[in-house]
């Protein structure tokens, strides 16, 4: 019976959901702790690994002597040693698009909450302060703004689509320009990176973390932004140099930031970001809704079952293709 090792500790409700979706003929074992010793133990005899926000390095791959495939929860593979998987001949798949709509909704939530200073307003209100007059002169609407998308994958396209009712102009930058058909469908305009930073009233990050995107938001690029602009990140925390962002927010080089991801997770709560009143933060929760969880589970388990039975996966799910 093929064994699936689920390495990211999960609450009982999520475990039960996975068990209920488990393909016939498979068994699954859940890691109860997020440490290497536990992972090594769970990987014993595993044919497949299903992994979320957990590191999977060459050493752990070596401990799984009969590993056939690595299945990633979501799309970000920065915590998997992809080169090691490739050298070992272990295919790596993602759940491409399975939670794109939900992350897009969260992105727009952060846009609105940051522009309207929701965290500050709620904190002040609950402290007995009626800041109505102050908010009238410090908040902005989303309508009539230019929204810039850094990256133009599934999530960014969903954001563009969901913004269609907000009367905004959408521009985007991506290393690979989208087709003319996509640009027409999503009502987007391609611009270069410098133009994206300079023209965006709302700059939303949707790129993977890699050597090219590491700290792409830094002192230089932040200085290109409008003082009235906000930054939103539902992609990866490593895209932002947090020290440079703190400086920009403290000195009002930009208006605010809505952040769902951080350079280190969970972050140190002494991070100076969290002392500012022009940020909105959430705990990497962009895809954390019940519908998305079920969608990702079914997608990942379907991939595993297809591979086990020698059937084709969707081409967009492969990060490392089988040999």
N, C-alpha and C positions, 0 to 999 in steps of 0.2 A: 504493500500500500504506500503510494508516494506521500512523503511527509513535507509539510510546509512549516518553516520556522518563522514566526512573526517576532521580530527583534525589538520593536518599539513598545515599551510597556503601555498597556491599554486598560481602560476601565472595564469592569465586568459587562456593562451594557454593550460596549463595542465588541468585546470578545464574543458575546452571545450573538450579535449581529453577524459576525464573521462565520461563526459555526453554522448559523442558519442558512448562510449563502454558500457554504462549502460544497464544491462539486462532489458528486458520488464517487466513492472509492479513494478519497483523500483523507488524511488526518492532519491536524494542525497543533503545534505547541507554541505557547506564548511565553516570551521572556517576562519575568516578573520584576527584574531590575535592569537598569540601563548601564550595565558595566560589562567589561570584556569577559570576565570569568563566566558570568551568566550566559552571555551570547555564545561563548565557546561551547558551553554545555548544551544549549538548545540546538546549536548547529550540528551536533553529533547525529549522523544518520539523515540529515535533511537533504531533500532533493531540490527544494525551492526555498528561497528567502523572500519574504514580503517585509519591506522595511520603510519606515517613515523617517522622522527626524533623528536618525541614529547613524553613527559612523560605522562604515563597513570597509575595513582596510585589507591589505594583502594578507596579513597574518590570519585574520578571521576567515577569509576565503580559503586559505590553506587548511584551516581546521575543518571545513566542510568538504570532506573528501569525495562526496558523491553529488556535489552541487551541480544542478543542471541549468538553473537560470536564477537571476536576481530580478525581482519585481519591485519597483519603487512606487510608494504611495504618493500620488501627485506627479509633478514634472521635474522638480529640482533634484539633480544628481550630484550636487557639490559635496555631499558627505560620503559618496561612494568613490573608491579608488577605481576610476574607469579604466585607466591604463593597465592596472593589475588584472582587472576582469578580462580585458582584451587579450593580454598575454597568456592568461590561463584558459582562454577559449570559453569563457562563461558569458552568455548573452545577458544583456541588461535591457529591461523594458520599463516604460512609464505608463501612467494612466492619462494619456494626453486628452485634455479637454473635459475630463470627468467632473471637475469642480470649477471650470472656468467661469460659468455664469454666477456662481455664488461669490467667488473672489471679486468679480467685477462689481457686484452689488456692494460689497464691503468697500471697494475702492471709492465708489460714489458716496457712500456713507461718510467716509473720511474726508472727502472733498467738502461736503456740505457742513460737517461738524467742525472742520477747521475754519472754513470761511465764516461760520456763525459763532465761533469761539464757544462751542458747546460745553467743553470741559470746564473752562473758566466760569461760564455763566452758571452751571449747575453747582460748582464748588462755592461760588459767592452766594448763590441763593440759599443753599443749605446752611451757610454760615450766618444767615440773617441779613445779608446785604442785597439791596434792591438796585441792581446795576443796569436797569433799563436804559437810562439816559446814556451811559457810557457805551453800551452795545450799539446804540444808534449811530455812533460816530466811529466805531472800530470794526464793525462787521461788514462783510461784502456778500452780494448775491452771486450765484453761479451763472445765471442767465447773462448773455451778451459777453461772456468771457472767452478767451482762447485757451483751450485745454491741449496741452502737449503730452504725447505719449512717447516715452523712451522705450522702444521695443514695440513690435507689432505682431505678437503671436496670438494664440487663441484668447487669452484673457484680455489683452489690449483691444482686440476686435470686439469682444463682448462689451467692454467699457464704451467704445465708440458707439456701438449699437444702442446701449441703454441711455446714452447721453442725448439721443436724437430728440427727445421731448424737452430738453433744457435750453434750446435756442443758443447753443454755443458753437464756436468754430473749433474743429478738431484738426490738429497737425500732428505729425509723427516723424520720428527718426528711427531707422533700423539699419543695421549693417547691410541687410539685403532688402532692397526696396520691394514693396508689395506689387502685385499685378495691378494694371489699370482697372481691371474688373473689381478687385477688392477695394481699391481707392474710391471707386464710384459707389459700390455697395455700402461702404461704411462712411461715406461723406468725409473722407480724410484727405489731407494735403501733405505730401512728402516735403520735408525740409532737411537741411543739414543740421548737425548736432549744435553748432553755435547758434543758429537761428532758433532752434527748439528752446534752448535755455533762455535766449534773449526775449522771445516773443510770448512765451507761455505765461498766462495768469495763474494757471494750475498746471504744475508739472508732475506727471504721474509715471512712476518707474515700473517697467514690465519686462526687464531683461534678466537673463540668467546670470548667476555669479560665475565669472571666469577671470582670467588674467586681464582681459581687455576691459571688463566692466568694474573691476575692483576699485572702490573709492572713486567712481566716475563723478560722483557729486563731492566736490572738494572746494577748497578756498577759491580756486580759479573759476570753476563753473558756477559756484554760488554767486560770485561777483558779477557774472553775466546776467543774473536774473533781476527782474523788476523788484523794487522795494515792496510793492503791493502783491507780489506773487506768493503762492503757497506751494509746498512740496508734499507729495503723497507717495508712500512706499508700501506696496503690498507684495513686493517681489522677494528680494533678499537683503538683509541688513548690511551685508558687506559692500553693497553698492555705494553706501554713504560713509564718508569720513565723519564720524560722529563729533569729533572735536571741532572740526571746521563748521559743522552745522550748528553746534551750540554757540559758537562765536557769531555766526550770521544771525541767529535768532535773538541773541542778547543785544546785538548792536543794530537790530532792525534792518539788516540788509535784505531780508525777506520777511513777509508778514507772519508766516506760521508754517507748521508741518503736521501732517497726519501720518503716523507711523504704526504699522502692524508688525514690522520685523526689525531686528536689531543685530548689531555686529556680533554680539555674544548672547546666546539664548539658553535659559532665561537670563535677562540682563541684571547687572548689579543695580539694586534700587538706589544706590548712592550716585548713580549716573547723573551728572548735572543737567541733562536733558529734562529729567522729571521734576526739576524745581522751577521750570519755566511755565508761564501761563499762556503761551501762544503755541502749545502743542496739544494734539489729541493722540492718545496711544491705546493700542489694543494688543493682546498677547498672542500674536501670530495666529489670528482667528479668522482670517479671510475665508477659508473654506470650512469653518467649523459650524456647519449647520447639518441637521439630521439628513436632509435630502442629499447633500454632498457626500457625507460619510457613506451612505448606502450606495451611491453611484460609484464612488472610488473602490469600495470593497468588491462590488460586482464586477467592475471593469478589471481590477487586478486578478481576481480569482478566475475570471473568464480567460484572461491571457495565459495563466498557468495551465488551465485545463486544455486550451488549444495547443499549447506547446507540448504538453505531455502526450497528446494524441496525434502529434505530427501535423497539425493544421496551422494555417497561416494566421498571424496576428496582423492587425492594421499596421501598415508601413510607418505611420506617424508615431507608433509606440516604441519603435526600436531606437535605443541609444547605442548599444553594441549588438550587432546582428549575429545570429548563429552562423557558424562556419558550415 
